[in-house]
Amino acid sequence: MLRTSNRPVDWEALVTQNEDRLYRAALAILGDPQEAEDAVQDAFVRFLEKAPDHLENPSAWLMRVLVNGCRSRLRLAWRRVDPLPDTLPAPGPEEGQELEELYSLPPADRALIHLHYYEGYSTAELAKMLGCRPGTVRSRLFRARERLKKLLEP
C-alpha cells in the first residue's frame, strides 16, 4: 500500500482505474501506440518515485505527469510523425475518418481536444495542467476546433 494524504493508496486499483484513460490521452497526443504505452508506464513509475505525500487526487496528478511526459517526448529530435495505425479501434468508417483528421492536427491541438472533450477537463484544469492561463487554453481550443472543422469539411 502506498500512502498519499495520510490515506493508503491501493496501487492495483490506481493502475486499473487509470491505465485506459491515460493510454487514450497519450495516444491522442503522441499518435503512436508503442510510445503511448511507454508514456503511461513512465507516468506510473514517476508516481511511485515522486508522488507527493499530500496528494488529494492521484488520478489528476497522473494525468498531469502524463501530459508533461508526452510533451517532452514530442520535443525529442528523433521523433517523427507516422500515419495513423490501422490497428487503432474505431467503431465505424466515418469515425475512422474523423480520427484520421484529428491525428493530422498538431500534437498540442490534439492534446487539448482530447483532454477537454474526451477526458472532460475544464479549461481551468487544463490551464493548471499545462501551466498557462485559462484564457490561453480557451483560445487554443477555439483555434484547434477551427482547424479541425476545416479538415472535416468536404
C-alpha positions, 0 to 999 in steps of 0.5 A: 500500500502506498500512502498519499494524504495520510490515506493508503493508496491501493496501487492495483486499483490506481493502475486499473482505474487509470491505465485506459484513460491515460493510454487514450490521452497519450495516444491522442497526443503522441499518435503512436501506440508503442510510445503511448504505452511507454508514456503511461508506464513512465507516468506510473513509475514517476508516481511511485518515485515522486508522488507527493505525500499530500496528494488529494487526487492521484488520478489528476496528478497522473494525468498531469505527469502524463501530459508533461511526459508526452510533451517532452517526448514530442520535443525529442529530435528523433521523433517523427510523425507516422500515419495513423495505425490501422490497428487503432479501434474505431467503431465505424468508417466515418469515425475512422475518418474523423480520427484520421483528421484529428491525428493530422492536427498538431500534437498540442491541438490534439492534446487539448481536444482530447483532454477537454472533450474526451477526458472532460477537463475544464479549461481551468484544469487544463490551464493548471495542467499545462501551466498557462492561463485559462484564457490561453487554453480557451483560445487554443481550443477555439483555434484547434476546433477551427482547424479541425472543422476545416479538415472535416469539411468536404 
